[in-house]
Amino acid sequence: MVLAIIVLAVMNLTTLITVLYNKNKTEDKEAVATLEQANSETASVNYSGRYFRDELNLSSEQTKSFAEFNPEFRRNVFAINRSLDALRLEMLDEMAKRNCDTTRLDNISDSIGSLHASLKKKTYQYYLSFKRICDEEQLEKLEQLFGEMFTTDVQPGQNGRGGQGGRRYGWRNRN
């Protein structure tokens, strides 16, 4: 009888520990998802018309031209970032497993790389569209905004390392 009570007590204790462990693991995943969603929303705000209009002091004609290419870019970037967020969480889940599948991790990594390349392509196309509507003074500011993103991998308007953006590499006047 005493042995049965001890076995039941151990089983109850292990069940309680398992529930608490899984609860903490779920809370960690939710915290990561919330943080990544906030980062995506911050990037979305920084690509808004108001941000660029204010930073570059766009004229009404330039703002009208900007309104033609900005919405599609924002939709594409939002979709790519959502996919990247999902893949990062999937990768985190796989890495957290006791016996994780490295082939699956390789595939997830390749998918993340492909999406990241797609994001950079959309971004340079966006930059080139922007470049066509800017005057010389605006081009310098545009170069600074995008230079921060390309040299430190932060979104335009967020503070990155170096402060000089792409100018420290002299990329504007390169052929």
C-alpha positions as CSV (number, residue, x, y, z in Angstrom):
1,M,0.0,0.0,0.0
2,V,2.8,2.4,0.9
3,L,4.5,1.5,-2.4
4,A,1.4,2.4,-4.4
5,I,1.1,5.8,-2.6
6,I,4.7,6.6,-3.4
7,V,4.2,5.6,-7.1
8,L,1.1,7.7,-7.3
9,A,2.8,10.7,-5.7
10,V,5.8,10.4,-8.1
11,M,3.4,10.2,-11.0
12,N,1.5,13.3,-9.8
13,L,4.7,15.2,-9.3
14,T,6.0,14.3,-12.8
15,T,2.7,15.3,-14.4
16,L,2.8,18.7,-12.6
17,I,6.4,19.3,-13.7
18,T,5.5,18.4,-17.3
19,V,2.5,20.8,-17.3
20,L,4.6,23.6,-15.9
21,Y,7.4,23.0,-18.4
22,N,5.1,22.9,-21.4
23,K,3.3,26.1,-20.2
24,N,6.6,28.0,-20.0
25,K,7.6,26.7,-23.4
26,T,4.4,27.9,-24.9
27,E,4.8,31.3,-23.2
28,D,8.3,31.6,-24.7
29,K,7.0,30.9,-28.2
30,E,4.2,33.5,-27.8
31,A,6.8,36.1,-26.6
32,V,9.0,35.4,-29.7
33,A,5.9,35.7,-32.0
34,T,4.8,38.9,-30.3
35,L,8.3,40.4,-30.7
36,E,8.6,39.4,-34.3
37,Q,5.1,40.8,-35.0
38,A,6.1,44.1,-33.4
39,N,9.3,44.2,-35.6
40,S,7.2,43.6,-38.7
41,E,4.8,46.4,-37.7
42,T,7.7,48.8,-37.0
43,A,9.1,48.0,-40.5
44,S,5.7,48.6,-42.0
45,V,5.4,52.0,-40.3
46,N,8.9,53.0,-41.5
47,Y,7.9,52.2,-45.1
48,S,4.8,54.3,-44.9
49,G,4.2,57.3,-47.2
50,R,4.2,59.7,-44.3
51,Y,7.6,58.6,-43.1
52,F,9.2,59.0,-46.5
53,R,7.2,62.2,-47.3
54,D,8.5,63.7,-44.1
55,E,12.1,62.5,-44.3
56,L,12.6,63.4,-47.9
57,N,10.3,66.4,-48.0
58,L,8.4,65.1,-51.0
59,S,6.4,67.4,-53.2
60,S,2.8,66.7,-54.0
61,E,3.8,65.4,-57.4
62,Q,6.5,63.1,-55.9
63,T,4.0,61.9,-53.3
64,K,1.6,61.0,-56.0
65,S,4.2,59.0,-57.9
66,F,5.3,57.4,-54.6
67,A,1.7,56.3,-54.0
68,E,1.8,54.3,-57.2
69,F,4.6,52.0,-56.2
70,N,4.6,52.0,-52.4
71,P,1.4,49.9,-51.7
72,E,2.5,47.0,-53.8
73,F,6.0,47.0,-52.1
74,R,4.4,47.2,-48.6
75,R,2.1,44.2,-49.4
76,N,5.0,42.2,-50.8
77,V,7.3,43.0,-47.8
78,F,4.5,42.2,-45.3
79,A,3.9,38.8,-46.9
80,I,7.6,38.0,-47.0
81,N,8.1,39.1,-43.4
82,R,5.2,37.0,-42.2
83,S,6.6,34.0,-44.0
84,L,10.0,34.6,-42.5
85,D,8.5,34.9,-39.0
86,A,6.7,31.6,-39.5
87,L,9.9,29.9,-40.7
88,R,11.9,31.3,-37.8
89,L,9.4,29.9,-35.3
90,E,9.4,26.6,-37.1
91,M,13.2,26.5,-37.0
92,L,13.1,27.4,-33.3
93,D,10.6,24.5,-32.6
94,E,12.8,22.0,-34.5
95,M,16.0,23.1,-32.7
96,A,14.2,22.8,-29.4
97,K,13.4,19.1,-30.0
98,R,15.5,16.6,-28.2
99,N,16.4,14.8,-31.5
100,C,16.1,17.6,-34.0
101,D,16.1,16.8,-37.7
102,T,19.1,18.6,-39.3
103,T,17.9,17.9,-42.8
104,R,14.7,19.8,-41.9
105,L,16.7,22.6,-40.3
106,D,18.8,22.8,-43.5
107,N,15.6,23.1,-45.6
108,I,14.1,25.7,-43.3
109,S,17.4,27.7,-43.5
110,D,17.4,27.5,-47.3
111,S,13.8,28.7,-47.3
112,I,14.7,31.6,-45.1
113,G,17.6,32.5,-47.3
114,S,15.4,32.4,-50.4
115,L,12.8,34.6,-48.8
116,H,15.5,37.0,-47.6
117,A,16.9,37.2,-51.1
118,S,13.4,38.0,-52.4
119,L,13.0,40.7,-49.8
120,K,16.3,42.3,-50.8
121,K,15.3,42.2,-54.5
122,K,12.0,43.8,-53.7
123,T,13.8,46.4,-51.7
124,Y,16.3,47.4,-54.4
125,Q,13.4,47.6,-56.9
126,Y,11.7,49.9,-54.5
127,Y,14.8,52.0,-54.1
128,L,15.2,52.3,-57.9
129,S,11.5,53.4,-58.2
130,F,12.2,55.9,-55.5
131,K,15.4,57.1,-57.1
132,R,13.5,58.0,-60.3
133,I,11.3,60.6,-58.5
134,C,13.9,62.2,-56.2
135,D,16.1,65.3,-56.8
136,E,19.8,65.4,-55.9
137,E,19.3,66.6,-52.3
138,Q,16.6,63.9,-51.8
139,L,18.8,61.3,-53.3
140,E,21.5,61.9,-50.6
141,K,18.9,61.4,-47.9
142,L,17.4,58.4,-49.6
143,E,20.9,56.9,-49.9
144,Q,21.4,57.4,-46.2
145,L,18.1,55.8,-45.3
146,F,18.6,52.8,-47.5
147,G,22.3,52.6,-46.6
148,E,21.4,52.0,-43.0
149,M,19.3,49.1,-44.1
150,F,21.8,47.5,-46.5
151,T,24.9,47.8,-44.3
152,T,23.4,46.9,-41.0
153,D,20.3,45.0,-42.1
154,V,17.8,47.3,-40.3
155,Q,14.7,48.9,-41.8
156,P,14.9,52.4,-43.2
157,G,14.4,55.0,-40.4
158,Q,15.6,52.7,-37.6
159,N,18.9,53.6,-36.0
160,G,21.6,51.3,-37.2
161,R,25.3,51.0,-36.5
162,G,27.8,53.4,-38.1
163,G,25.4,56.3,-38.6
164,Q,26.8,56.9,-42.1
165,G,24.8,54.2,-43.8
166,G,26.0,53.2,-47.2
167,R,28.1,56.4,-47.6
168,R,31.0,55.0,-45.7
169,Y,31.3,52.5,-48.6
170,G,30.9,55.1,-51.3
171,W,28.3,53.1,-53.1
172,R,26.3,55.9,-54.6
173,N,28.8,56.9,-57.2
174,R,30.0,53.4,-58.1
175,N,29.3,52.0,-61.6
